[in-house]
Amino acid sequence: MNIDITSWLPLIFLLGLGVLVFFINRQYQLGATWIATIRKLAPFWLVFFPAILTYFFICGALSATMVLVYTSIRGKAHFDPDEFLFYEKLVEYACSFFVPLLYFRTLHKHHFPFFWLPVIACIHALVAGYRDAKFLVLPPGTNGEPSFQSGPQILENIQWLDAAIPLLSLGVFLFFVVRRN
């Protein structure tokens, strides 16, 4: 099994960047600075920014990592489109559920008004409902191996199951917060 290390460079870069941000945050407490900035401009930061961060950065990075792992394990010659799309959907569902939970917990911890929790859940539901994973098989390249292209696509109609995942996340969060209080 040949593993091309150059295909793993983006993942290594992201992990290194994450470690760097962690240590800078410990030294300079960037988290508190972000919370103060969000408090001052809440409508700007809490309407569009969470969904953009969730689906274009976090979900995109996890999907790219999943592609690297899948192609490293299965190889491009034994690529199964149905299995690949199944794993892509799992990554999207996990992002749609766990990242909003992280937002809800952060907002609750810093005593933001309750109003922002359903706003963030609804925005996530809209973005998740109109976004889906695509898979395109491209003709074999110069090396003779088949190639593919994947990523998000914008849909004409809402996918209700995808839209329900962030709302389920809000329900789970509220259940545990109400139960604890």
Summary of the structure (lengths in Angstrom):
residues: 181
radius of gyration: 18.9
end to end distance: 53.2
largest distance: 62.0
contacts: 488
relative contact order: 0.12
helix: 72%
strand: 9%
